[in-house]
Amino acid sequence: MADYSSFVTVFPEFAGSSSGAVAYWLGVASTTLAPWRLGANYDLAAMLFAAHNIALGMTAVAATANGANPGAPSAPMTSKSAGGLSASYDAGLTAVEGAGAYNATSYGQRLWKMLESAAMGGLYRAPPPRPHVFGYRGGYRGGP
């Protein structure tokens, strides 16, 4: 079971985070993620979930310190100019398709890929009983 100690061992960059915040987000992860689907990767997924949300909170705190709106949505910078300097990059190189808000942090992107892989696998679906579509005569038993 993931706790503060294991969290900061895996993610030492959050050693300054409060144990209460980590415990809170690990608790939310336990009601959001499916342990039966993630199996042995559940603890890592829960910690990535917590890291993603704590990082978003840290971004909001930094925005407030700079006089910006802490709740404003953000997206990766694709181009910025200041005076004679400009910077840009291809956000598509780092964005995970379909990940939505999980693209806001590298922790969310890693979690998203883990969730995608946990949902992979074969799917069997029996054909519906529509003989006119599948060319069956007399149902599935091949009768007259």
VENNOR-V737741 format. One record per helix or strand of 2 or more residues. SS is the DSSP state (helix for helix, strand for strand). FROM is the first residue (numbers start at 0). LEN is the number of residues. Records with the same first field share a line. If there is no record, write none. Layout:
# VENNOR-V737741
SS: FROM-LEN ; FROM-LEN
This chain:
# VENNOR-V737741
helix: 3-7 ; 11-3 ; 18-14 ; 34-31 ; 90-3 ; 99-5 ; 105-13 ; 130-4
strand: 78-4 ; 84-4
